[in-house]
Amino acid sequence: MLSGNMKNRKSIQEPRFDYYNHEVSDIDLSDCEFPHVIEIYDFPQEFRTEDLLRVFCSYQKKGFDIKWVDDTHALGVFSSPITARDALGSKHTMVKIRPLSQATRAAKAKARAYAEFLQPAKERPETSAALARRLVISALGVRSKQSKTAREAELKKLQEARERKRLEAKQREDIWEGRDQSVV
């Protein structure tokens, strides 16, 4: 039963959390989590992907890719941590670079959110349009307009690629088994 004098009593409960002064904790990324990724920053807003690729052109053959964070920040994805460390040691006039562990909160958040897309960049293997051409021609029921010499050259190129792949596999197996390489 409630009595009438309870209405006159007032109590103010203090909040448990101070929501007005709440700070978001920084995303912690260690150097070993994404060692092959660096942050590229402080470049002109007008820069496009081609401009950044041109800055890092010496790393393209080894495997390099760009993932954008915002207009003046991007992530550089290298094929290996060694290549990324090498890039961190070089100086560029139009861009600044730093390891991902020292990157901005936005860059770290992007790296965490897109971790599966930040795998080390790999070169695409050599390809040929021969199989696609043969499938399309057979599906359409038309004759190929490719000359005999072009077909033979393409076939020879495919055979060389198969042989090169077979040799690389054999060398890997020989190294793994400890066989002497000088005999091959």
Disulfide bonds with the S-S distance in Angstrom:
none
